[in-house]
Amino acid sequence: MKQLGMVLVAVALAAAAWWWLTVEMPRREQAHKAAAEAAAIQARRADTLYRWRDDAGNLHVTDQPPKGRRYERIPRTPRDGIAVDGGKS
């Protein structure tokens, strides 16, 4: 009787391990990938400015896109290798 109980416990543990490895782990990996993608999108949005012109032709650069108007997305941080020097003339 004791051996039958040990076999049943071993089978139950094997079934739990199978479920964890085939169902739960892939689900958690997919959720982790989705969260990482959402964080990457949010980081790109945080690094974006919007350049657009109003009806009078004035140039605006804002952190929110204008509604109902064409705009261009520009990064806040310069690309690697670009020197930014305000003293050049």
N, CA, C and O atoms as a CHARMM CRD file, in Angstrom:
* protein
*
  356
    1    1 MET  N      0.82900  -1.18900   0.00000 PROA 1      0.00000
    2    1 MET  CA     0.00000   0.00000   0.00000 PROA 1      0.00000
    3    1 MET  C      0.87400   1.25400   0.00000 PROA 1      0.00000
    4    1 MET  O      0.57300   2.23000  -0.68800 PROA 1      0.00000
    5    2 LYS  N      1.95400   1.21900   0.77600 PROA 2      0.00000
    6    2 LYS  CA     2.84200   2.36500   0.85700 PROA 2      0.00000
    7    2 LYS  C      3.51700   2.61300  -0.48600 PROA 2      0.00000
    8    2 LYS  O      3.72700   3.76400  -0.87100 PROA 2      0.00000
    9    3 GLN  N      3.85400   1.55600  -1.19600 PROA 3      0.00000
   10    3 GLN  CA     4.48800   1.69200  -2.50900 PROA 3      0.00000
   11    3 GLN  C      3.52000   2.30300  -3.51800 PROA 3      0.00000
   12    3 GLN  O      3.92200   3.10500  -4.36100 PROA 3      0.00000
   13    4 LEU  N      2.24700   1.92400  -3.43300 PROA 4      0.00000
   14    4 LEU  CA     1.24400   2.48800  -4.33200 PROA 4      0.00000
   15    4 LEU  C      1.10800   3.99400  -4.09200 PROA 4      0.00000
   16    4 LEU  O      0.96500   4.76900  -5.03700 PROA 4      0.00000
   17    5 GLY  N      1.15200   4.39500  -2.83500 PROA 5      0.00000
   18    5 GLY  CA     1.08700   5.82100  -2.50400 PROA 5      0.00000
   19    5 GLY  C      2.28300   6.57500  -3.05400 PROA 5      0.00000
   20    5 GLY  O      2.14000   7.69100  -3.55500 PROA 5      0.00000
   21    6 MET  N      3.44600   5.98300  -2.96500 PROA 6      0.00000
   22    6 MET  CA     4.65900   6.62000  -3.49500 PROA 6      0.00000
   23    6 MET  C      4.57800   6.73800  -5.01300 PROA 6      0.00000
   24    6 MET  O      4.99800   7.74900  -5.57400 PROA 6      0.00000
   25    7 VAL  N      4.04900   5.72900  -5.67700 PROA 7      0.00000
   26    7 VAL  CA     3.90200   5.76300  -7.13700 PROA 7      0.00000
   27    7 VAL  C      2.91400   6.85300  -7.52700 PROA 7      0.00000
   28    7 VAL  O      3.15100   7.59400  -8.48000 PROA 7      0.00000
   29    8 LEU  N      1.80900   6.95500  -6.79700 PROA 8      0.00000
   30    8 LEU  CA     0.81800   7.99300  -7.09800 PROA 8      0.00000
   31    8 LEU  C      1.39900   9.39600  -6.88500 PROA 8      0.00000
   32    8 LEU  O      1.12300  10.30400  -7.66800 PROA 8      0.00000
   33    9 VAL  N      2.18900   9.57100  -5.84400 PROA 9      0.00000
   34    9 VAL  CA     2.84000  10.86500  -5.60500 PROA 9      0.00000
   35    9 VAL  C      3.82200  11.17100  -6.73300 PROA 9      0.00000
   36    9 VAL  O      3.88800  12.30300  -7.21100 PROA 9      0.00000
   37   10 ALA  N      4.58100  10.16700  -7.15600 PROA 10     0.00000
   38   10 ALA  CA     5.53800  10.37000  -8.25000 PROA 10     0.00000
   39   10 ALA  C      4.81700  10.72100  -9.54700 PROA 10     0.00000
   40   10 ALA  O      5.26300  11.59800 -10.28800 PROA 10     0.00000
   41   11 VAL  N      3.70800  10.04300  -9.82400 PROA 11     0.00000
   42   11 VAL  CA     2.92700  10.34000 -11.03500 PROA 11     0.00000
   43   11 VAL  C      2.35400  11.75300 -10.95300 PROA 11     0.00000
   44   11 VAL  O      2.36600  12.48900 -11.94000 PROA 11     0.00000
   45   12 ALA  N      1.85500  12.12700  -9.78300 PROA 12     0.00000
   46   12 ALA  CA     1.30700  13.47200  -9.62000 PROA 12     0.00000
   47   12 ALA  C      2.38900  14.53600  -9.80700 PROA 12     0.00000
   48   12 ALA  O      2.15000  15.56000 -10.44600 PROA 12     0.00000
   49   13 LEU  N      3.56800  14.29500  -9.25600 PROA 13     0.00000
   50   13 LEU  CA     4.67100  15.24500  -9.42800 PROA 13     0.00000
   51   13 LEU  C      5.11700  15.32200 -10.88100 PROA 13     0.00000
   52   13 LEU  O      5.43200  16.40200 -11.38100 PROA 13     0.00000
   53   14 ALA  N      5.14400  14.17900 -11.55900 PROA 14     0.00000
   54   14 ALA  CA     5.51400  14.17600 -12.97800 PROA 14     0.00000
   55   14 ALA  C      4.48100  14.93700 -13.80200 PROA 14     0.00000
   56   14 ALA  O      4.84100  15.68800 -14.70800 PROA 14     0.00000
   57   15 ALA  N      3.20400  14.74700 -13.49500 PROA 15     0.00000
   58   15 ALA  CA     2.15200  15.46600 -14.22300 PROA 15     0.00000
   59   15 ALA  C      2.24700  16.96800 -13.97100 PROA 15     0.00000
   60   15 ALA  O      2.07000  17.76800 -14.89000 PROA 15     0.00000
   61   16 ALA  N      2.52500  17.34800 -12.72300 PROA 16     0.00000
   62   16 ALA  CA     2.66900  18.77100 -12.40200 PROA 16     0.00000
   63   16 ALA  C      3.87000  19.37000 -13.12300 PROA 16     0.00000
   64   16 ALA  O      3.79200  20.48800 -13.63300 PROA 16     0.00000
   65   17 ALA  N      4.98000  18.63600 -13.17000 PROA 17     0.00000
   66   17 ALA  CA     6.16400  19.12300 -13.87600 PROA 17     0.00000
   67   17 ALA  C      5.88600  19.24100 -15.37000 PROA 17     0.00000
   68   17 ALA  O      6.30000  20.21400 -16.00000 PROA 17     0.00000
   69   18 TRP  N      5.19700  18.27200 -15.93700 PROA 18     0.00000
   70   18 TRP  CA     4.84400  18.32800 -17.37400 PROA 18     0.00000
   71   18 TRP  C      3.97700  19.54800 -17.65500 PROA 18     0.00000
   72   18 TRP  O      4.21500  20.27600 -18.61800 PROA 18     0.00000
   73   19 TRP  N      2.95700  19.77300 -16.80100 PROA 19     0.00000
   74   19 TRP  CA     2.07900  20.92900 -16.99900 PROA 19     0.00000
   75   19 TRP  C      2.88200  22.22600 -16.90600 PROA 19     0.00000
   76   19 TRP  O      2.71200  23.12300 -17.73200 PROA 19     0.00000
   77   20 TRP  N      3.74400  22.32700 -15.91800 PROA 20     0.00000
   78   20 TRP  CA     4.53000  23.54900 -15.72300 PROA 20     0.00000
   79   20 TRP  C      5.41200  23.83500 -16.94500 PROA 20     0.00000
   80   20 TRP  O      5.48000  24.96900 -17.42100 PROA 20     0.00000
   81   21 LEU  N      6.07600  22.80500 -17.43700 PROA 21     0.00000
   82   21 LEU  CA     7.00800  23.00500 -18.54400 PROA 21     0.00000
   83   21 LEU  C      6.31800  23.21400 -19.88700 PROA 21     0.00000
   84   21 LEU  O      6.86700  23.90500 -20.74500 PROA 21     0.00000
   85   22 THR  N      5.14300  22.64700 -20.09600 PROA 22     0.00000
   86   22 THR  CA     4.47800  22.75100 -21.40400 PROA 22     0.00000
   87   22 THR  C      3.40300  23.82300 -21.46700 PROA 22     0.00000
   88   22 THR  O      3.07900  24.30100 -22.55400 PROA 22     0.00000
   89   23 VAL  N      2.84800  24.20800 -20.34100 PROA 23     0.00000
   90   23 VAL  CA     1.75000  25.18600 -20.35500 PROA 23     0.00000
   91   23 VAL  C      2.15900  26.49000 -19.67400 PROA 23     0.00000
   92   23 VAL  O      2.09100  27.55900 -20.28000 PROA 23     0.00000
   93   24 GLU  N      2.57700  26.40000 -18.43500 PROA 24     0.00000
   94   24 GLU  CA     2.81000  27.60400 -17.64300 PROA 24     0.00000
   95   24 GLU  C      4.04200  28.38100 -18.08600 PROA 24     0.00000
   96   24 GLU  O      3.97600  29.60300 -18.21500 PROA 24     0.00000
   97   25 MET  N      5.14600  27.71900 -18.31800 PROA 25     0.00000
   98   25 MET  CA     6.37400  28.41800 -18.71600 PROA 25     0.00000
   99   25 MET  C      6.21200  29.15800 -20.04900 PROA 25     0.00000
  100   25 MET  O      6.59100  30.32600 -20.12300 PROA 25     0.00000
  101   26 PRO  N      5.66700  28.53600 -21.10900 PROA 26     0.00000
  102   26 PRO  CA     5.46200  29.30600 -22.35100 PROA 26     0.00000
  103   26 PRO  C      4.52600  30.49700 -22.17000 PROA 26     0.00000
  104   26 PRO  O      4.73100  31.54700 -22.77900 PROA 26     0.00000
  105   27 ARG  N      3.48700  30.33600 -21.32700 PROA 27     0.00000
  106   27 ARG  CA     2.56600  31.45000 -21.07800 PROA 27     0.00000
  107   27 ARG  C      3.29700  32.59600 -20.39300 PROA 27     0.00000
  108   27 ARG  O      3.09600  33.75800 -20.74500 PROA 27     0.00000
  109   28 ARG  N      4.13800  32.28200 -19.42500 PROA 28     0.00000
  110   28 ARG  CA     4.89900  33.32600 -18.72500 PROA 28     0.00000
  111   28 ARG  C      5.91400  33.98700 -19.65000 PROA 28     0.00000
  112   28 ARG  O      6.11400  35.20000 -19.58500 PROA 28     0.00000
  113   29 GLU  N      6.55800  33.19800 -20.51300 PROA 29     0.00000
  114   29 GLU  CA     7.51700  33.77000 -21.46000 PROA 29     0.00000
  115   29 GLU  C      6.81600  34.72300 -22.42400 PROA 29     0.00000
  116   29 GLU  O      7.34100  35.79100 -22.74100 PROA 29     0.00000
  117   30 GLN  N      5.61800  34.33000 -22.89300 PROA 30     0.00000
  118   30 GLN  CA     4.85900  35.19000 -23.80300 PROA 30     0.00000
  119   30 GLN  C      4.45000  36.48700 -23.09300 PROA 30     0.00000
  120   30 GLN  O      4.52600  37.56300 -23.68600 PROA 30     0.00000
  121   31 ALA  N      4.02500  36.39600 -21.85300 PROA 31     0.00000
  122   31 ALA  CA     3.65200  37.59600 -21.10200 PROA 31     0.00000
  123   31 ALA  C      4.87100  38.48800 -20.88700 PROA 31     0.00000
  124   31 ALA  O      4.76300  39.71200 -20.94700 PROA 31     0.00000
  125   32 HSD  N      6.02200  37.88400 -20.63900 PROA 32     0.00000
  126   32 HSD  CA     7.25000  38.65600 -20.44400 PROA 32     0.00000
  127   32 HSD  C      7.64800  39.36500 -21.73500 PROA 32     0.00000
  128   32 HSD  O      8.05600  40.52600 -21.70400 PROA 32     0.00000
  129   33 LYS  N      7.53400  38.67500 -22.86700 PROA 33     0.00000
  130   33 LYS  CA     7.85700  39.29400 -24.15900 PROA 33     0.00000
  131   33 LYS  C      6.90700  40.45000 -24.45100 PROA 33     0.00000
  132   33 LYS  O      7.34100  41.49700 -24.93200 PROA 33     0.00000
  133   34 ALA  N      5.62500  40.27500 -24.16800 PROA 34     0.00000
  134   34 ALA  CA     4.65100  41.34500 -24.40600 PROA 34     0.00000
  135   34 ALA  C      4.96100  42.56000 -23.53800 PROA 34     0.00000
  136   34 ALA  O      4.86600  43.69600 -24.00200 PROA 34     0.00000
  137   35 ALA  N      5.33100  42.32400 -22.28200 PROA 35     0.00000
  138   35 ALA  CA     5.67500  43.43300 -21.39800 PROA 35     0.00000
  139   35 ALA  C      6.93800  44.14400 -21.87400 PROA 35     0.00000
  140   35 ALA  O      7.02500  45.37000 -21.79900 PROA 35     0.00000
  141   36 ALA  N      7.91200  43.38800 -22.36100 PROA 36     0.00000
  142   36 ALA  CA     9.14500  43.99800 -22.87000 PROA 36     0.00000
  143   36 ALA  C      8.86400  44.82100 -24.11900 PROA 36     0.00000
  144   36 ALA  O      9.42600  45.90400 -24.28400 PROA 36     0.00000
  145   37 GLU  N      7.99800  44.32100 -25.00500 PROA 37     0.00000
  146   37 GLU  CA     7.64100  45.08800 -26.20700 PROA 37     0.00000
  147   37 GLU  C      6.91100  46.36800 -25.83400 PROA 37     0.00000
  148   37 GLU  O      7.17000  47.42300 -26.41300 PROA 37     0.00000
  149   38 ALA  N      6.00400  46.28300 -24.87700 PROA 38     0.00000
  150   38 ALA  CA     5.27700  47.48500 -24.44000 PROA 38     0.00000
  151   38 ALA  C      6.23700  48.50300 -23.82600 PROA 38     0.00000
  152   38 ALA  O      6.09000  49.70400 -24.04800 PROA 38     0.00000
  153   39 ALA  N      7.20500  48.03600 -23.06500 PROA 39     0.00000
  154   39 ALA  CA     8.18700  48.94300 -22.47300 PROA 39     0.00000
  155   39 ALA  C      9.05200  49.59200 -23.54700 PROA 39     0.00000
  156   39 ALA  O      9.39600  50.76900 -23.43900 PROA 39     0.00000
  157   40 ALA  N      9.40300  48.83600 -24.58100 PROA 40     0.00000
  158   40 ALA  CA    10.20900  49.39400 -25.66600 PROA 40     0.00000
  159   40 ALA  C      9.42200  50.46000 -26.42800 PROA 40     0.00000
  160   40 ALA  O      9.97600  51.49800 -26.79100 PROA 40     0.00000
  161   41 ILE  N      8.15100  50.21400 -26.66800 PROA 41     0.00000
  162   41 ILE  CA     7.30800  51.21000 -27.35100 PROA 41     0.00000
  163   41 ILE  C      7.19800  52.47000 -26.49700 PROA 41     0.00000
  164   41 ILE  O      7.30400  53.58500 -27.00800 PROA 41     0.00000
  165   42 GLN  N      6.98800  52.29100 -25.21100 PROA 42     0.00000
  166   42 GLN  CA     6.88600  53.44400 -24.31000 PROA 42     0.00000
  167   42 GLN  C      8.18500  54.23100 -24.27600 PROA 42     0.00000
  168   42 GLN  O      8.15800  55.46100 -24.23400 PROA 42     0.00000
  169   43 ALA  N      9.31600  53.54700 -24.29400 PROA 43     0.00000
  170   43 ALA  CA    10.61100  54.23400 -24.28100 PROA 43     0.00000
  171   43 ALA  C     10.81200  55.02500 -25.57100 PROA 43     0.00000
  172   43 ALA  O     11.32900  56.14200 -25.53500 PROA 43     0.00000
  173   44 ARG  N     10.40600  54.45900 -26.71300 PROA 44     0.00000
  174   44 ARG  CA    10.51700  55.20200 -27.98000 PROA 44     0.00000
  175   44 ARG  C      9.62400  56.43500 -27.95800 PROA 44     0.00000
  176   44 ARG  O     10.02100  57.49800 -28.43400 PROA 44     0.00000
  177   45 ARG  N      8.42400  56.29900 -27.41000 PROA 45     0.00000
  178   45 ARG  CA     7.51900  57.45800 -27.33300 PROA 45     0.00000
  179   45 ARG  C      8.08600  58.53200 -26.41700 PROA 45     0.00000
  180   45 ARG  O      7.95500  59.72300 -26.70200 PROA 45     0.00000
  181   46 ALA  N      8.71500  58.12300 -25.31900 PROA 46     0.00000
  182   46 ALA  CA     9.28400  59.09100 -24.38200 PROA 46     0.00000
  183   46 ALA  C     10.46100  59.82600 -25.01300 PROA 46     0.00000
  184   46 ALA  O     10.78100  60.94500 -24.61100 PROA 46     0.00000
  185   47 ASP  N     11.09800  59.21400 -25.98600 PROA 47     0.00000
  186   47 ASP  CA    12.26400  59.81500 -26.64100 PROA 47     0.00000
  187   47 ASP  C     11.86800  60.55100 -27.92000 PROA 47     0.00000
  188   47 ASP  O     12.74200  60.91300 -28.70900 PROA 47     0.00000
  189   48 THR  N     10.58300  60.78000 -28.14300 PROA 48     0.00000
  190   48 THR  CA    10.11900  61.38300 -29.38500 PROA 48     0.00000
  191   48 THR  C      9.59200  62.79500 -29.16300 PROA 48     0.00000
  192   48 THR  O      8.87000  63.06600 -28.20400 PROA 48     0.00000
  193   49 LEU  N      9.97000  63.67900 -30.06900 PROA 49     0.00000
  194   49 LEU  CA     9.37800  65.01500 -30.15400 PROA 49     0.00000
  195   49 LEU  C      8.63400  65.10600 -31.48200 PROA 49     0.00000
  196   49 LEU  O      8.87400  64.31000 -32.39000 PROA 49     0.00000
  197   50 TYR  N      7.74400  66.06300 -31.58900 PROA 50     0.00000
  198   50 TYR  CA     6.93200  66.22600 -32.79200 PROA 50     0.00000
  199   50 TYR  C      7.16100  67.62100 -33.35900 PROA 50     0.00000
  200   50 TYR  O      7.00800  68.62300 -32.65900 PROA 50     0.00000
  201   51 ARG  N      7.52900  67.67200 -34.63800 PROA 51     0.00000
  202   51 ARG  CA     7.80200  68.93900 -35.31800 PROA 51     0.00000
  203   51 ARG  C      6.66300  69.18100 -36.30100 PROA 51     0.00000
  204   51 ARG  O      6.33700  68.31300 -37.11100 PROA 51     0.00000
  205   52 TRP  N      6.05500  70.37500 -36.22400 PROA 52     0.00000
  206   52 TRP  CA     4.93900  70.70200 -37.09700 PROA 52     0.00000
  207   52 TRP  C      4.80400  72.20800 -37.24200 PROA 52     0.00000
  208   52 TRP  O      5.38800  72.97400 -36.47600 PROA 52     0.00000
  209   53 ARG  N      4.03800  72.61700 -38.22100 PROA 53     0.00000
  210   53 ARG  CA     3.80600  74.05000 -38.47500 PROA 53     0.00000
  211   53 ARG  C      2.33100  74.37500 -38.29000 PROA 53     0.00000
  212   53 ARG  O      1.45200  73.59200 -38.64800 PROA 53     0.00000
  213   54 ASP  N      2.08100  75.56400 -37.71400 PROA 54     0.00000
  214   54 ASP  CA     0.69800  75.99800 -37.54100 PROA 54     0.00000
  215   54 ASP  C      0.19600  76.66400 -38.81400 PROA 54     0.00000
  216   54 ASP  O      0.90400  76.69300 -39.82000 PROA 54     0.00000
  217   55 ASP  N     -1.02700  77.20300 -38.77700 PROA 55     0.00000
  218   55 ASP  CA    -1.63100  77.82600 -39.96500 PROA 55     0.00000
  219   55 ASP  C     -0.84400  79.02800 -40.45200 PROA 55     0.00000
  220   55 ASP  O     -0.87400  79.33800 -41.64300 PROA 55     0.00000
  221   56 ALA  N     -0.13900  79.71600 -39.55700 PROA 56     0.00000
  222   56 ALA  CA     0.65300  80.88900 -39.93800 PROA 56     0.00000
  223   56 ALA  C      2.03200  80.49400 -40.44900 PROA 56     0.00000
  224   56 ALA  O      2.80400  81.35700 -40.86800 PROA 56     0.00000
  225   57 GLY  N      2.35500  79.19900 -40.42100 PROA 57     0.00000
  226   57 GLY  CA     3.65000  78.74400 -40.91300 PROA 57     0.00000
  227   57 GLY  C      4.73500  78.71700 -39.84700 PROA 57     0.00000
  228   57 GLY  O      5.89900  78.46000 -40.15200 PROA 57     0.00000
  229   58 ASN  N      4.36300  78.98000 -38.60300 PROA 58     0.00000
  230   58 ASN  CA     5.34500  78.95800 -37.51600 PROA 58     0.00000
  231   58 ASN  C      5.69600  77.51500 -37.15600 PROA 58     0.00000
  232   58 ASN  O      4.82200  76.65100 -37.08000 PROA 58     0.00000
  233   59 LEU  N      6.96900  77.27400 -36.93900 PROA 59     0.00000
  234   59 LEU  CA     7.44900  75.94200 -36.58900 PROA 59     0.00000
  235   59 LEU  C      7.27500  75.70700 -35.09200 PROA 59     0.00000
  236   59 LEU  O      7.60900  76.56100 -34.27100 PROA 59     0.00000
  237   60 HSD  N      6.74200  74.52800 -34.75300 PROA 60     0.00000
  238   60 HSD  CA     6.57300  74.12300 -33.36000 PROA 60     0.00000
  239   60 HSD  C      7.23900  72.77300 -33.16500 PROA 60     0.00000
  240   60 HSD  O      7.20700  71.91800 -34.05000 PROA 60     0.00000
  241   61 VAL  N      7.84500  72.58900 -31.99700 PROA 61     0.00000
  242   61 VAL  CA     8.38000  71.30100 -31.58600 PROA 61     0.00000
  243   61 VAL  C      7.78600  71.02800 -30.20900 PROA 61     0.00000
  244   61 VAL  O      8.04200  71.76000 -29.25300 PROA 61     0.00000
  245   62 THR  N      6.98900  69.96400 -30.12200 PROA 62     0.00000
  246   62 THR  CA     6.28700  69.65500 -28.88000 PROA 62     0.00000
  247   62 THR  C      6.49500  68.19200 -28.51100 PROA 62     0.00000
  248   62 THR  O      6.96800  67.38800 -29.31300 PROA 62     0.00000
  249   63 ASP  N      6.12500  67.86900 -27.26700 PROA 63     0.00000
  250   63 ASP  CA     6.24000  66.47800 -26.84300 PROA 63     0.00000
  251   63 ASP  C      4.95200  65.69200 -27.07900 PROA 63     0.00000
  252   63 ASP  O      4.90500  64.48600 -26.83400 PROA 63     0.00000
  253   64 GLN  N      3.91400  66.36800 -27.55200 PROA 64     0.00000
  254   64 GLN  CA     2.65700  65.70700 -27.92100 PROA 64     0.00000
  255   64 GLN  C      2.35200  66.01900 -29.39200 PROA 64     0.00000
  256   64 GLN  O      2.55700  67.15200 -29.82800 PROA 64     0.00000
  257   65 PRO  N      1.87100  65.04500 -30.16100 PROA 65     0.00000
  258   65 PRO  CA     1.55600  65.33000 -31.55900 PROA 65     0.00000
  259   65 PRO  C      0.33800  66.25000 -31.66500 PROA 65     0.00000
  260   65 PRO  O     -0.57100  66.16500 -30.84000 PROA 65     0.00000
  261   66 PRO  N      0.31000  67.11200 -32.65100 PROA 66     0.00000
  262   66 PRO  CA    -0.85600  67.98300 -32.82400 PROA 66     0.00000
  263   66 PRO  C     -2.03100  67.17900 -33.36700 PROA 66     0.00000
  264   66 PRO  O     -1.84400  66.18900 -34.07500 PROA 66     0.00000
  265   67 LYS  N     -3.21600  67.60100 -33.03700 PROA 67     0.00000
  266   67 LYS  CA    -4.41600  66.91500 -33.52600 PROA 67     0.00000
  267   67 LYS  C     -4.83300  67.52000 -34.86900 PROA 67     0.00000
  268   67 LYS  O     -4.91100  68.74000 -35.01600 PROA 67     0.00000
  269   68 GLY  N     -5.09600  66.66100 -35.82700 PROA 68     0.00000
  270   68 GLY  CA    -5.60400  67.11800 -37.11100 PROA 68     0.00000
  271   68 GLY  C     -4.59400  67.86700 -37.96100 PROA 68     0.00000
  272   68 GLY  O     -4.98300  68.67900 -38.80100 PROA 68     0.00000
  273   69 ARG  N     -3.32800  67.62000 -37.76700 PROA 69     0.00000
  274   69 ARG  CA    -2.28200  68.34000 -38.49300 PROA 69     0.00000
  275   69 ARG  C     -1.14400  67.37100 -38.78000 PROA 69     0.00000
  276   69 ARG  O     -0.87500  66.46300 -37.99300 PROA 69     0.00000
  277   70 ARG  N     -0.48200  67.57300 -39.91000 PROA 70     0.00000
  278   70 ARG  CA     0.68100  66.74800 -40.24300 PROA 70     0.00000
  279   70 ARG  C      1.84100  67.10400 -39.33100 PROA 70     0.00000
  280   70 ARG  O      2.02900  68.26600 -38.97000 PROA 70     0.00000
  281   71 TYR  N      2.60800  66.10700 -38.96600 PROA 71     0.00000
  282   71 TYR  CA     3.76900  66.32900 -38.10300 PROA 71     0.00000
  283   71 TYR  C      4.85700  65.33200 -38.46100 PROA 71     0.00000
  284   71 TYR  O      4.62700  64.35500 -39.17400 PROA 71     0.00000
  285   72 GLU  N      6.03900  65.60300 -37.95100 PROA 72     0.00000
  286   72 GLU  CA     7.18300  64.72300 -38.15400 PROA 72     0.00000
  287   72 GLU  C      7.71300  64.31200 -36.78500 PROA 72     0.00000
  288   72 GLU  O      7.87500  65.15200 -35.90000 PROA 72     0.00000
  289   73 ARG  N      7.98000  63.03000 -36.61300 PROA 73     0.00000
  290   73 ARG  CA     8.56700  62.55600 -35.36700 PROA 73     0.00000
  291   73 ARG  C     10.08000  62.71700 -35.43500 PROA 73     0.00000
  292   73 ARG  O     10.71600  62.35600 -36.42500 PROA 73     0.00000
  293   74 ILE  N     10.63600  63.26300 -34.36900 PROA 74     0.00000
  294   74 ILE  CA    12.09100  63.40800 -34.29500 PROA 74     0.00000
  295   74 ILE  C     12.54300  62.90200 -32.92900 PROA 74     0.00000
  296   74 ILE  O     11.83400  63.08800 -31.93900 PROA 74     0.00000
  297   75 PRO  N     13.71600  62.26400 -32.85900 PROA 75     0.00000
  298   75 PRO  CA    14.19300  61.76500 -31.56200 PROA 75     0.00000
  299   75 PRO  C     14.71600  62.90600 -30.68800 PROA 75     0.00000
  300   75 PRO  O     15.26300  63.88400 -31.19700 PROA 75     0.00000
  301   76 ARG  N     14.54700  62.77600 -29.39500 PROA 76     0.00000
  302   76 ARG  CA    15.07800  63.76300 -28.44800 PROA 76     0.00000
  303   76 ARG  C     16.59300  63.67200 -28.36200 PROA 76     0.00000
  304   76 ARG  O     17.27300  64.69000 -28.24100 PROA 76     0.00000
  305   77 THR  N     17.11600  62.46800 -28.42400 PROA 77     0.00000
  306   77 THR  CA    18.55700  62.27300 -28.28800 PROA 77     0.00000
  307   77 THR  C     19.19400  62.17200 -29.65800 PROA 77     0.00000
  308   77 THR  O     18.64800  61.51300 -30.54300 PROA 77     0.00000
  309   78 PRO  N     20.33500  62.81200 -29.85300 PROA 78     0.00000
  310   78 PRO  CA    20.99200  62.72900 -31.16300 PROA 78     0.00000
  311   78 PRO  C     21.54200  61.33200 -31.40300 PROA 78     0.00000
  312   78 PRO  O     21.82900  60.59600 -30.45900 PROA 78     0.00000
  313   79 ARG  N     21.68500  60.97700 -32.65700 PROA 79     0.00000
  314   79 ARG  CA    22.26100  59.68100 -33.01500 PROA 79     0.00000
  315   79 ARG  C     23.72600  59.65600 -32.61800 PROA 79     0.00000
  316   79 ARG  O     24.36000  60.70200 -32.48000 PROA 79     0.00000
  317   80 ASP  N     24.25400  58.46300 -32.43500 PROA 80     0.00000
  318   80 ASP  CA    25.68200  58.31200 -32.12500 PROA 80     0.00000
  319   80 ASP  C     26.50900  58.88000 -33.26600 PROA 80     0.00000
  320   80 ASP  O     26.18500  58.68100 -34.43700 PROA 80     0.00000
  321   81 GLY  N     27.56700  59.57900 -32.92500 PROA 81     0.00000
  322   81 GLY  CA    28.46500  60.11700 -33.93000 PROA 81     0.00000
  323   81 GLY  C     28.11700  61.52800 -34.38200 PROA 81     0.00000
  324   81 GLY  O     28.84700  62.10700 -35.18600 PROA 81     0.00000
  325   82 ILE  N     27.03200  62.09100 -33.89300 PROA 82     0.00000
  326   82 ILE  CA    26.65300  63.45300 -34.26100 PROA 82     0.00000
  327   82 ILE  C     27.08800  64.36800 -33.13100 PROA 82     0.00000
  328   82 ILE  O     26.69100  64.18000 -31.98100 PROA 82     0.00000
  329   83 ALA  N     27.89300  65.34400 -33.45500 PROA 83     0.00000
  330   83 ALA  CA    28.34700  66.31400 -32.45700 PROA 83     0.00000
  331   83 ALA  C     27.37900  67.48100 -32.42300 PROA 83     0.00000
  332   83 ALA  O     27.03100  68.03800 -33.46500 PROA 83     0.00000
  333   84 VAL  N     26.94900  67.84800 -31.24300 PROA 84     0.00000
  334   84 VAL  CA    26.06000  68.98100 -31.06200 PROA 84     0.00000
  335   84 VAL  C     26.84200  70.07700 -30.37000 PROA 84     0.00000
  336   84 VAL  O     27.25600  69.91500 -29.22200 PROA 84     0.00000
  337   85 ASP  N     27.05100  71.21200 -31.06600 PROA 85     0.00000
  338   85 ASP  CA    27.83300  72.30700 -30.51500 PROA 85     0.00000
  339   85 ASP  C     27.12400  73.60100 -30.87600 PROA 85     0.00000
  340   85 ASP  O     27.06600  73.98700 -32.04300 PROA 85     0.00000
  341   86 GLY  N     26.58800  74.26300 -29.86600 PROA 86     0.00000
  342   86 GLY  CA    25.86500  75.50500 -30.11100 PROA 86     0.00000
  343   86 GLY  C     26.76100  76.69600 -30.38900 PROA 86     0.00000
  344   86 GLY  O     26.25300  77.76000 -30.74200 PROA 86     0.00000
  345   87 GLY  N     28.08800  76.56400 -30.24300 PROA 87     0.00000
  346   87 GLY  CA    28.99900  77.66600 -30.42200 PROA 87     0.00000
  347   87 GLY  C     29.48800  77.84400 -31.84000 PROA 87     0.00000
  348   87 GLY  O     30.15900  78.83300 -32.13600 PROA 87     0.00000
  349   88 LYS  N     29.16900  76.90700 -32.73700 PROA 88     0.00000
  350   88 LYS  CA    29.63500  77.04900 -34.11700 PROA 88     0.00000
  351   88 LYS  C     28.85800  78.12100 -34.84100 PROA 88     0.00000
  352   88 LYS  O     27.66800  78.32000 -34.59700 PROA 88     0.00000
  353   89 SER  N     29.54200  78.81100 -35.73500 PROA 89     0.00000
  354   89 SER  CA    28.85000  79.84900 -36.49900 PROA 89     0.00000
  355   89 SER  C     29.04100  79.64500 -37.97800 PROA 89     0.00000
  356   89 SER  O     28.52800  80.42600 -38.78000 PROA 89     0.00000
